C-alpha cells in the first residue's frame, strides 16, 4: 500500500493511518441521551477494526437542537461521565476518537412535535417548502448567541471527558448548513445576506470552542460546500467558506454536501456507487478545498476500495479518506485492507442501514440482519 496506512498529525494528534470513521448517527443512546452498552460495543469494534480516527455520531449541544430521543448529548455536565466511558473504550483499544458537535436547527421539527413543543428553529421562518415539509421559526439574536455558547461549552465537556478532539457538524442540512445556504437563510441582519454574514455563525462557533479548549486542541469542521439545489449554496461560496475557516484556525476539514432534498439517497448517501464514476462522489470538492487550504482535508462519500483511497491521497486531493456506511457493515475493514485483503468493502450502498433510523431503530446493516434471519 501507499500512503493509506501512514501516520498523519492533526494539530499534534497523531493518527496511525489516513482512514477516518465519518460521523454516523447510531440512534443507540438511552432515552436520556446517555451512552448505552450497545454503543460501547460498537465503538470498541470500530477501534479494534483499525480506523485511524473515530468520529462519534452526532452529539447535541442543546435540547433545542436534539433530533432524536436516542441521541447522545453534551448539553450539560451530567453527560460527561458516560461520554468519558465511550472515550476510554476507544483509547483502551489504542484508538483515537473525536466528538461531533451538532445542532439540528429546523431538522429537529419532528422531535419538537413529539415533545409537544413549538416549532423548531432555523435562520429564517418557513412554513415548509419542497425540500423540507415542516414549519420552523426564525431564531432570535439571543438564541443565536446561546447556540454559539452551547457549542463552546459542549467542546469543553468533550475535552474533559477525554476525547482527542471535536468536529463541528456544518453539513447535511443541519443548523450551520441552514445558515450558510441562501435558500434557507434570508435574514437581513448580520447573520444573513452576504456570504460572509451567512458564515458568521461558523466563525463564532469556532472562536467560542477555541476559547474553551485552548490553542492546542484539535477543532475540526464537517463542511457542506454546495447544496446542489436551485437557489442553494453555490460551490464557489462553499470553497470560500472553507478558506475562511482554515484561516480562522480550523484544524481539519471534512468535505461533504450542504442542504439535501427529499431524495436523500442521491445526496450525501448516494446509491449505485459501484458503477463507473460512482465511487468517491465528493472527491472533486475535497480536491478543490485542498488546493486552497494548508490544513488536513478529509474526502468522504462512496469510497469502497483501497485503490480509490490510495489514488485520492497520491494525487494530493485529500489527506484522509472518511468512511461511514462501509464501517456500519464492516467495522474491521481497515484492518482487513491493511492485512492484505484488499477486496471491495462489503457495503453495497443500499441505505437500508439509514432506513432503520427513519423507523426509530438503531442503525445496522441489512447484510447482518439477513444473515441472522437466514
C-alpha positions as CSV (number, residue, x, y, z in Angstrom):
1,X,0.0,0.0,0.0
2,X,1.0,3.6,-0.4
3,X,0.1,6.4,2.0
4,X,-3.2,5.0,3.3
5,X,-1.5,3.3,6.3
6,X,1.0,6.1,7.1
7,X,0.6,8.4,10.1
8,X,-0.9,11.9,10.0
9,X,-0.9,14.7,12.5
10,X,-3.9,16.9,13.1
11,X,-2.8,19.8,15.5
12,X,-0.4,17.4,17.2
13,X,-2.8,14.5,17.4
14,X,-1.0,11.6,15.7
15,X,-3.3,9.2,13.8
16,X,-2.0,5.8,12.9
17,X,-3.4,5.9,9.3
18,X,-5.4,8.1,6.9
19,X,-8.7,6.4,7.4
20,X,-11.4,8.2,9.4
21,X,-14.8,7.0,10.6
22,X,-17.1,9.7,9.3
23,X,-19.6,10.6,12.0
24,X,-22.6,8.3,11.7
25,X,-25.8,8.7,13.8
26,X,-26.4,5.3,15.5
27,X,-29.7,6.2,17.4
28,X,-28.5,3.8,20.1
29,X,-28.3,6.1,23.2
30,X,-30.6,5.6,26.2
31,X,-33.8,7.6,26.3
32,X,-32.0,10.1,28.5
33,X,-29.2,10.6,25.9
34,X,-26.7,8.6,27.9
35,X,-24.1,6.2,26.4
36,X,-25.6,2.7,26.2
37,X,-23.8,-0.7,26.4
38,X,-24.7,-1.2,22.7
39,X,-22.7,2.0,21.9
40,X,-19.7,0.9,23.9
41,X,-19.6,-2.4,22.0
42,X,-20.0,-0.5,18.7
43,X,-17.1,1.9,19.4
44,X,-14.9,-1.0,20.7
45,X,-15.4,-2.7,17.4
46,X,-14.5,0.4,15.4
47,X,-11.4,0.9,17.5
48,X,-10.2,-2.7,17.1
49,X,-11.1,-2.5,13.5
50,X,-8.1,-0.3,12.8
51,X,-9.5,3.1,11.7
52,X,-7.1,6.0,12.3
53,X,-9.7,8.3,13.8
54,X,-13.2,7.6,15.0
55,X,-15.6,10.5,14.9
56,X,-18.7,9.9,17.1
57,X,-22.3,10.1,15.9
58,X,-24.0,13.4,16.2
59,X,-23.8,14.7,19.8
60,X,-26.3,17.5,20.5
61,X,-25.1,20.7,22.2
62,X,-28.5,21.7,23.5
63,X,-32.0,20.3,23.9
64,X,-33.2,22.8,21.3
65,X,-31.0,21.1,18.7
66,X,-31.8,17.5,19.6
67,X,-33.1,15.4,16.7
68,X,-34.0,12.1,18.4
69,X,-34.8,10.8,21.9
70,X,-32.0,8.3,21.5
71,X,-29.3,10.8,20.6
72,X,-26.2,11.3,22.8
73,X,-25.7,14.7,24.3
74,X,-23.1,17.0,25.9
75,X,-25.6,19.7,26.7
76,X,-24.8,19.6,30.4
77,X,-22.1,18.3,32.8
78,X,-24.1,15.3,33.8
79,X,-23.3,13.7,30.4
80,X,-19.6,13.9,30.9
81,X,-19.1,10.5,32.8
82,X,-21.0,8.5,30.2
83,X,-19.1,10.1,27.3
84,X,-15.9,9.5,29.2
85,X,-16.6,5.8,29.3
86,X,-17.0,5.9,25.5
87,X,-13.7,7.7,25.0
88,X,-11.9,5.2,27.3
89,X,-13.4,2.3,25.3
90,X,-11.7,3.6,22.2
91,X,-8.5,4.5,23.9
92,X,-8.3,1.1,25.6
93,X,-8.1,-0.4,22.1
94,X,-5.4,2.0,21.1
95,X,-7.7,4.2,19.0
96,X,-8.3,8.0,18.7
97,X,-11.7,9.5,18.9
98,X,-13.3,12.9,18.4
99,X,-16.8,14.1,19.3
100,X,-19.0,15.5,16.5
101,X,-20.9,18.5,18.0
102,X,-24.4,19.1,16.5
103,X,-27.4,21.3,16.4
104,X,-30.3,20.2,14.1
105,X,-31.9,23.6,13.5
106,X,-35.1,23.2,11.6
107,X,-34.4,19.4,11.1
108,X,-35.4,19.0,14.8
109,X,-39.0,19.6,13.9
110,X,-40.2,16.0,14.4
111,X,-38.5,16.0,17.9
112,X,-40.2,19.2,18.8
113,X,-43.6,17.9,17.7
114,X,-43.0,14.6,19.6
115,X,-42.3,16.5,22.8
116,X,-45.3,18.8,22.2
117,X,-43.2,21.9,21.9
118,X,-43.4,24.8,19.5
119,X,-41.8,24.8,16.0
120,X,-38.2,24.1,15.5
121,X,-35.8,27.0,14.8
122,X,-33.7,28.0,11.8
123,X,-32.1,31.1,10.4
124,X,-35.4,32.2,8.8
125,X,-39.0,31.4,9.3
126,X,-40.5,28.9,6.9
127,X,-44.0,27.3,6.6
128,X,-42.3,24.4,4.9
129,X,-41.1,24.0,1.3
130,X,-40.4,21.5,-1.4
131,X,-37.3,20.1,0.4
132,X,-38.5,20.3,4.0
133,X,-42.1,19.9,4.9
134,X,-42.1,21.2,8.5
135,X,-42.7,24.7,9.8
136,X,-39.9,26.5,11.6
137,X,-39.5,29.9,13.1
138,X,-36.6,32.3,12.8
139,X,-34.0,32.4,15.7
140,X,-33.7,35.5,17.7
141,X,-30.4,37.2,18.2
142,X,-30.3,35.9,21.8
143,X,-30.9,32.3,20.6
144,X,-28.1,32.5,18.1
145,X,-25.7,33.7,20.7
146,X,-26.8,31.0,23.0
147,X,-26.1,28.4,20.3
148,X,-22.6,29.8,20.0
149,X,-22.1,29.5,23.7
150,X,-23.6,25.9,23.7
151,X,-21.1,24.7,21.2
152,X,-18.2,26.2,23.2
153,X,-19.3,24.6,26.4
154,X,-20.0,21.2,24.8
155,X,-16.5,21.2,23.4
156,X,-15.1,21.9,26.9
157,X,-17.1,18.9,28.2
158,X,-15.7,16.8,25.3
159,X,-12.2,17.7,26.3
160,X,-12.9,17.0,30.0
161,X,-14.4,13.6,29.0
162,X,-11.1,12.7,27.4
163,X,-11.8,13.0,23.7
164,X,-8.9,13.7,21.4
165,X,-10.7,16.5,19.5
166,X,-14.1,17.8,18.3
167,X,-15.7,18.2,14.9
168,X,-18.5,20.7,14.3
169,X,-21.3,19.4,12.0
170,X,-21.7,22.0,9.4
171,X,-23.2,19.9,6.6
172,X,-26.2,17.8,5.7
173,X,-28.9,20.4,6.1
174,X,-28.4,20.9,9.8
175,X,-28.2,24.3,11.6
176,X,-24.9,25.6,10.3
177,X,-25.7,24.5,6.7
178,X,-29.0,26.3,7.1
179,X,-27.2,29.5,8.0
180,X,-24.7,29.2,5.2
181,X,-27.2,28.5,2.4
182,X,-29.0,31.5,0.8
183,X,-32.0,29.2,0.3
184,X,-32.7,28.8,4.0
185,X,-31.1,32.0,5.3
186,X,-33.0,35.0,4.3
187,X,-32.1,37.2,7.3
188,X,-31.4,40.9,6.8
189,X,-29.2,41.3,9.8
190,X,-25.5,40.5,10.5
191,X,-26.3,36.7,10.3
192,X,-27.6,36.8,6.8
193,X,-27.4,38.4,3.3
194,X,-23.8,38.3,2.1
195,X,-21.8,35.0,2.1
196,X,-19.6,36.5,4.9
197,X,-22.6,37.1,7.1
198,X,-24.0,33.7,6.4
199,X,-20.7,32.2,7.5
200,X,-20.6,34.3,10.7
201,X,-22.2,31.6,12.8
202,X,-19.5,29.1,11.8
203,X,-16.7,31.5,12.7
204,X,-18.3,32.5,16.0
205,X,-18.8,28.8,16.9
206,X,-15.1,28.1,16.1
207,X,-14.0,31.1,18.2
208,X,-16.2,30.0,21.1
209,X,-14.8,26.5,21.0
210,X,-11.2,27.7,20.8
211,X,-11.7,29.9,23.8
212,X,-13.0,26.9,25.8
213,X,-10.5,24.2,24.7
214,X,-7.3,26.2,24.2
215,X,-4.9,26.6,21.3
216,X,-3.6,23.1,21.1
217,X,-6.8,21.0,20.9
218,X,-7.9,19.8,17.5
219,X,-11.0,21.6,16.3
220,X,-12.4,20.2,13.0
221,X,-15.4,21.0,10.8
222,X,-17.5,18.8,8.5
223,X,-18.4,21.4,5.9
224,X,-21.1,21.2,3.3
225,X,-19.6,23.2,0.4
226,X,-22.5,23.1,-2.0
227,X,-26.2,22.3,-1.9
228,X,-26.9,21.1,-5.4
229,X,-30.3,22.7,-5.2
230,X,-31.7,25.7,-7.1
231,X,-31.2,28.8,-5.0
232,X,-28.9,26.9,-2.7
233,X,-25.2,27.4,-1.7
234,X,-23.0,27.5,-4.8
235,X,-19.7,25.7,-4.8
236,X,-17.6,28.8,-5.1
237,X,-19.1,30.3,-1.9
238,X,-18.6,26.9,-0.1
239,X,-14.9,26.9,-1.1
240,X,-14.6,30.4,0.2
241,X,-16.1,29.3,3.5
242,X,-13.5,26.5,3.7
243,X,-10.7,29.0,3.1
244,X,-12.0,31.4,5.8
245,X,-12.5,28.6,8.3
246,X,-8.9,27.4,7.8
247,X,-7.6,30.9,8.1
248,X,-9.6,31.3,11.4
249,X,-7.9,28.3,13.0
250,X,-9.9,25.2,12.0
251,X,-7.5,22.2,12.1
252,X,-9.1,19.8,9.6
253,X,-12.0,20.0,7.1
254,X,-14.1,17.0,6.1
255,X,-15.9,18.0,2.8
256,X,-19.5,17.0,2.1
257,X,-22.8,18.4,0.9
258,X,-25.0,21.1,2.5
259,X,-28.8,21.0,2.1
260,X,-30.4,17.9,0.7
261,X,-33.8,17.2,-0.9
262,X,-36.4,14.6,-0.2
263,X,-34.3,12.0,-2.1
264,X,-31.5,11.7,0.4
265,X,-30.3,8.6,-1.4
266,X,-28.9,10.8,-4.1
267,X,-27.4,13.4,-1.9
268,X,-24.8,12.6,0.8
269,X,-25.9,9.0,0.9
270,X,-25.8,8.0,-2.7
271,X,-26.6,4.6,-4.1
272,X,-25.1,2.9,-7.2
273,X,-21.5,3.8,-6.2
274,X,-20.3,0.5,-7.7
275,X,-21.0,1.8,-11.2
276,X,-18.2,3.5,-13.2
277,X,-17.6,7.0,-11.8
278,X,-19.9,6.4,-8.9
279,X,-17.3,6.0,-6.2
280,X,-15.9,8.9,-4.2
281,X,-18.6,11.3,-5.4
282,X,-17.4,14.3,-3.4
283,X,-13.8,13.8,-4.3
284,X,-13.6,16.8,-6.7
285,X,-14.9,19.1,-4.0
286,X,-12.3,17.9,-1.5
287,X,-9.6,18.4,-4.1
288,X,-10.8,22.0,-4.7
289,X,-10.6,22.7,-1.0
290,X,-7.2,21.0,-0.6
291,X,-5.8,23.4,-3.3
292,X,-6.9,26.4,-1.3
293,X,-6.0,25.5,2.3
294,X,-2.9,24.3,4.2
295,X,-4.7,22.1,6.8
296,X,-5.6,18.4,6.6
297,X,-8.6,17.7,4.4
298,X,-10.8,14.6,4.5
299,X,-12.6,13.2,1.5
300,X,-15.9,11.4,2.2
301,X,-18.6,9.9,0.1
302,X,-18.8,6.5,-1.5
303,X,-15.2,5.3,-1.2
304,X,-15.4,1.5,-1.4
305,X,-11.9,0.3,-2.5
306,X,-8.4,0.8,-1.1
307,X,-7.3,1.6,-4.7
308,X,-9.6,4.7,-4.8
309,X,-8.5,5.8,-1.3
310,X,-4.8,5.5,-2.3
311,X,-5.4,7.4,-5.5
312,X,-7.0,10.3,-3.7
313,X,-4.1,10.5,-1.3
314,X,-1.4,10.0,-4.0
315,X,-2.9,12.8,-6.1
316,X,-2.9,15.2,-3.1
317,X,-6.7,15.6,-3.3
318,X,-7.1,14.9,0.4
319,X,-5.1,13.9,3.5
320,X,-7.6,11.5,4.9
321,X,-10.4,9.3,3.5
322,X,-13.6,9.1,5.6
323,X,-15.9,6.1,5.6
324,X,-19.4,5.8,7.0
325,X,-21.6,3.1,5.6
326,X,-18.7,0.7,5.0
327,X,-17.9,0.7,8.7
328,X,-21.5,0.1,9.6
329,X,-21.3,-3.1,7.6
330,X,-17.7,-4.0,8.3
331,X,-16.0,-2.2,11.3
332,X,-12.9,-4.3,10.7
333,X,-12.5,-3.1,7.1
334,X,-9.3,-1.0,7.8
335,X,-7.6,-4.0,9.5
336,X,-8.6,-6.2,6.6
337,X,-7.2,-3.9,4.0
338,X,-4.0,-3.4,6.0
339,X,-3.7,-7.1,6.4
340,X,-3.5,-7.6,2.6
341,X,-7.1,-8.5,1.8
342,X,-7.8,-5.5,-0.4
343,X,-11.2,-6.6,-1.7
344,X,-14.0,-4.1,-2.1
345,X,-15.9,-3.1,1.0
346,X,-18.8,-5.4,1.8
347,X,-21.2,-2.4,1.9
348,X,-23.5,-2.3,-1.2
349,X,-24.7,1.3,-0.6
350,X,-28.3,0.2,-0.4
351,X,-29.1,2.6,2.5
352,X,-31.1,0.1,4.4
353,X,-29.0,0.9,7.4
354,X,-30.2,4.5,7.4
355,X,-33.8,3.4,6.8
356,X,-33.6,1.9,10.3
357,X,-33.1,5.4,11.7
358,X,-36.2,6.6,9.9
359,X,-38.1,3.8,11.6
360,X,-36.9,4.8,15.0
361,X,-34.5,1.9,15.4
362,X,-30.7,1.8,15.9
363,X,-28.6,1.7,12.8
364,X,-27.5,-1.7,11.5
365,X,-26.6,-3.4,8.2
366,X,-29.2,-5.4,6.3
367,X,-26.5,-7.9,5.4
368,X,-26.1,-8.7,9.1
369,X,-29.9,-8.9,9.5
370,X,-30.3,-11.2,6.6
371,X,-27.5,-13.5,7.9
372,X,-29.1,-13.6,11.4
373,X,-32.6,-14.3,9.9
374,X,-31.2,-16.9,7.5
